[in-house]
């Protein structure tokens, strides 16, 4: 579609995985890479990237937080005029926030640029930071996904859960109040999505680890609404949302005496499977809750026959 | 009338002019991102939008008013600043476009700098562990972070986390790697460069 990098046949992107893509969110990274490959998009990992600092750096030293992201933005600029694709919402927001604050406040610009200069890091440039949801919706498009789908969805109804920091405050991955892009993309491959009013309600982020009862309660509320709306699984676009909703279901079973066994998927896993990706390369074996359903939904009829 | 209520219940809410420190309030409102505090009209949309306000002792609306008046102690000792999960729900709903999330960050920084939090409180410990790890290595590993946080706050919570850890291990999502980036030297230099204000 939009081929901004001239002279190249395939559109090429820089990729910023972030720390969680090597640990709890490994399936997200795997599925993003697989999906982009299936769509014929080139993805190159940003060389020697550093951690974005997430919410912790902002709580200790604002300037240090901006400096961390500034180094990444500098690396991205050196790597060429390509859009930087950032699946992790915390990394996405920190990179965008750094750009905005540097643009808005001369004092911050001066400090950040001074720190880079002192360390001999080239200055950061105008890099376009993008969430995969935006890339898939705007650059690839719903129609192309529909055209390229080789498998029809035969699983249950899904609730699309967008989370917080990819939409707020900058509303670039999708609009802030009633995002629909994930719904539209998944519907294109035959998924039925339910109306889900809590689609942008916070999962608590790191609160599940720090103020545990509150964090778990927030996730309980979301899962209750998923069930009430008649959805059998959740599609997410953030590794922390996925982890929180996935990992604490067994705990809710003990505390709330309610049985939750809801698969928590990444939207890229579902799209990747529809485009013919294989089970393991999409990280589908890495789910904790609802493993039976995942096993049933993500098998092609042929594979089912082979088992029988 | 007063006699039927407990003294402490009032003590938390009654304040005199002399308890306020308006200079501190002005200092906070001068920080980048916090300017909007002065334009707040106390509509309470932030508290309504906040998914965590029901667990807070001071709602976001009250925090804004209390900062503006300069009641430093009340603000920095509140649970609110720690419960804020930075989801920006308040920010996008605020009719005056006040950057409430960044106000909360500024208050967290104030509280951490002045050590105004309960002993063994996990959030500042996690933030500090995260800060140090990234400064030393350039990247973070969730497993070691959580382990450090637990050991320094309350090791007993590791028992509760063991099951989650096992699930993550079973599905190949528990990384024990301790990565270091090549450019860690330049990163440390950039982080250590002299600053203008504190």
Boltz contact constraints between the chains, C-beta under 6 A:
constraints:
  - contact:
      token1: [A, 19]
      token2: [B, 139]
      max_distance: 6.0
  - contact:
      token1: [A, 19]
      token2: [B, 140]
      max_distance: 6.0
  - contact:
      token1: [A, 22]
      token2: [B, 175]
      max_distance: 6.0
  - contact:
      token1: [A, 23]
      token2: [B, 142]
      max_distance: 6.0
  - contact:
      token1: [A, 23]
      token2: [B, 175]
      max_distance: 6.0
  - contact:
      token1: [A, 24]
      token2: [B, 173]
      max_distance: 6.0
  - contact:
      token1: [A, 26]
      token2: [B, 173]
      max_distance: 6.0
  - contact:
      token1: [A, 48]
      token2: [B, 181]
      max_distance: 6.0
  - contact:
      token1: [A, 48]
      token2: [B, 182]
      max_distance: 6.0
  - contact:
      token1: [A, 48]
      token2: [B, 183]
      max_distance: 6.0
  - contact:
      token1: [A, 50]
      token2: [B, 138]
      max_distance: 6.0
  - contact:
      token1: [A, 50]
      token2: [B, 181]
      max_distance: 6.0
  - contact:
      token1: [A, 50]
      token2: [B, 187]
      max_distance: 6.0
  - contact:
      token1: [A, 51]
      token2: [B, 134]
      max_distance: 6.0
  - contact:
      token1: [A, 51]
      token2: [B, 139]
      max_distance: 6.0
  - contact:
      token1: [A, 51]
      token2: [B, 140]
      max_distance: 6.0
  - contact:
      token1: [A, 55]
      token2: [B, 86]
      max_distance: 6.0
  - contact:
      token1: [A, 56]
      token2: [B, 127]
      max_distance: 6.0
  - contact:
      token1: [A, 56]
      token2: [B, 130]
      max_distance: 6.0
  - contact:
      token1: [A, 58]
      token2: [B, 105]
      max_distance: 6.0
  - contact:
      token1: [A, 59]
      token2: [B, 108]
      max_distance: 6.0
  - contact:
      token1: [A, 59]
      token2: [B, 127]
      max_distance: 6.0
  - contact:
      token1: [A, 60]
      token2: [B, 127]
      max_distance: 6.0
  - contact:
      token1: [A, 60]
      token2: [B, 131]
      max_distance: 6.0
  - contact:
      token1: [A, 64]
      token2: [B, 191]
      max_distance: 6.0
  - contact:
      token1: [A, 67]
      token2: [B, 190]
      max_distance: 6.0
  - contact:
      token1: [A, 67]
      token2: [B, 191]
      max_distance: 6.0
  - contact:
      token1: [A, 105]
      token2: [B, 32]
      max_distance: 6.0
  - contact:
      token1: [A, 108]
      token2: [B, 32]
      max_distance: 6.0
  - contact:
      token1: [A, 115]
      token2: [B, 190]
      max_distance: 6.0
  - contact:
      token1: [A, 115]
      token2: [B, 193]
      max_distance: 6.0
  - contact:
      token1: [A, 116]
      token2: [B, 190]
      max_distance: 6.0
  - contact:
      token1: [A, 118]
      token2: [B, 193]
      max_distance: 6.0
  - contact:
      token1: [A, 119]
      token2: [B, 186]
      max_distance: 6.0
  - contact:
      token1: [A, 119]
      token2: [B, 189]
      max_distance: 6.0
  - contact:
      token1: [A, 119]
      token2: [B, 190]
      max_distance: 6.0
  - contact:
      token1: [A, 121]
      token2: [B, 186]
      max_distance: 6.0
  - contact:
      token1: [A, 164]
      token2: [B, 87]
      max_distance: 6.0
  - contact:
      token1: [A, 168]
      token2: [B, 88]
      max_distance: 6.0
  - contact:
      token1: [A, 168]
      token2: [B, 92]
      max_distance: 6.0
  - contact:
      token1: [A, 169]
      token2: [B, 88]
      max_distance: 6.0
  - contact:
      token1: [A, 169]
      token2: [B, 91]
      max_distance: 6.0
  - contact:
      token1: [A, 169]
      token2: [B, 92]
      max_distance: 6.0
  - contact:
      token1: [A, 176]
      token2: [B, 92]
      max_distance: 6.0
  - contact:
      token1: [A, 201]
      token2: [B, 51]
      max_distance: 6.0
  - contact:
      token1: [A, 202]
      token2: [B, 51]
      max_distance: 6.0
  - contact:
      token1: [A, 202]
      token2: [B, 85]
      max_distance: 6.0
  - contact:
      token1: [A, 202]
      token2: [B, 87]
      max_distance: 6.0
  - contact:
      token1: [A, 204]
      token2: [B, 85]
      max_distance: 6.0
  - contact:
      token1: [A, 205]
      token2: [B, 85]
      max_distance: 6.0
  - contact:
      token1: [A, 207]
      token2: [B, 85]
      max_distance: 6.0
  - contact:
      token1: [A, 210]
      token2: [B, 122]
      max_distance: 6.0
  - contact:
      token1: [A, 210]
      token2: [B, 123]
      max_distance: 6.0
  - contact:
      token1: [A, 210]
      token2: [B, 126]
      max_distance: 6.0
  - contact:
      token1: [A, 214]
      token2: [B, 55]
      max_distance: 6.0
  - contact:
      token1: [A, 247]
      token2: [B, 164]
      max_distance: 6.0
  - contact:
      token1: [A, 286]
      token2: [B, 171]
      max_distance: 6.0
  - contact:
      token1: [A, 286]
      token2: [B, 173]
      max_distance: 6.0
  - contact:
      token1: [A, 288]
      token2: [B, 167]
      max_distance: 6.0
